């Protein structure tokens, strides 16, 4: 039975054994999958962050990072799409303890070679049908109806598309993460944003209006906003925050927002995405990490770069 998708499913096969990798690729191609493959655990996690695969197959022969650790990192990492089915394969007969360890790490299925092919692909078809239903449901929640900003899911989906374009063009790319602070008009002290949803929607309107058409502005949780900025380097990221702060000051003066707002901001930027060995999803993660270190009170340019964070 054909999987009713608008394109063939894409499987990422991660296997350190070349012969086994070729054998798995051949079997998946016979069942109408498009196949990508990698030999290392680190590269597998980097590719999985793009969230554009329908299935991830991890063989225990992986180099550098073992399959269980890769699976566990994908299950626990906020930058990964947890709806992607993960299968761990073993070159040796099934060991019940290894199988349980795989399930504890977050695997959806555990195989041992040689594989009984037909039951396996019937089960995978069920997994992929469930994933497709979830993707369709998520797609209906691409934009937040109250703020008009992209949701975290929408932002992640567009990150891959913007990143692909920047890679081809060897463009700079930046992600800026900001959190508003409400400043008391009388005493000048600041506090984290705790306004009503309607007031936050007014704030979001300023961000939408003042961002470039090429930028993607998303609400990533609490009162945090992330901006994906193609063709923007570190200097451009700082200019973006300064422009937003000026517009918020104007909006406060003309009462289109109810408070004086100071921005805390973190950013991560590269001068050429194709040579940076980092993708857009990771830039988002780094910008949010930088935001966590931005001062809660201070001058209006309370902005910090991920590159300036102390090495832990």
FENZIQUI-V513168 format. One line per field, one symbol per residue. ss: DSSP state (@ for helix, = for strand, . for the rest). psi: psi as a letter, one per 40 degrees, with the letter a starting at -180 (. if undefined). A space follows every 50 residues. Layout:
ss->???
psi->???
This chain:
ss->.........=====...@@@@@@@@@@@@@...=====.=@@@@@@@@.. ....=====...=...@@@@@@@@@@........======.....@@@@@ @@@@....====....@@@@@@@@@@@@@@@@@@@@@@@...=......= .@@@@@@@@@@@@@@@@@@...===========......===....@@@@ @@@@@@@@@@.....======..=======...@@@@@@@@@@@@@@@@@ @@@......===========..@@@....@@@@@@@@@@@@@@....... .====@@@....
psi->hhhgieiiihhhhhhehdddddddddddddffihhiiieiddddddddde feieihhhieeiidhidddddddddehdeiheehhhhhiheiihhddddd ddddeeidihiiiihgdddddddddddddddddddddddefdhhdddeii idddddddddddddddddefiiiihhhihihhhhddeeiiiihfiidddd dddddddddeiideihhiheibfhhhhhgifhaddddddddddddddddd dddeeeieihhhhiiiihiidhddeefiidddddddddddddeiidiaid fgiiideeiih.
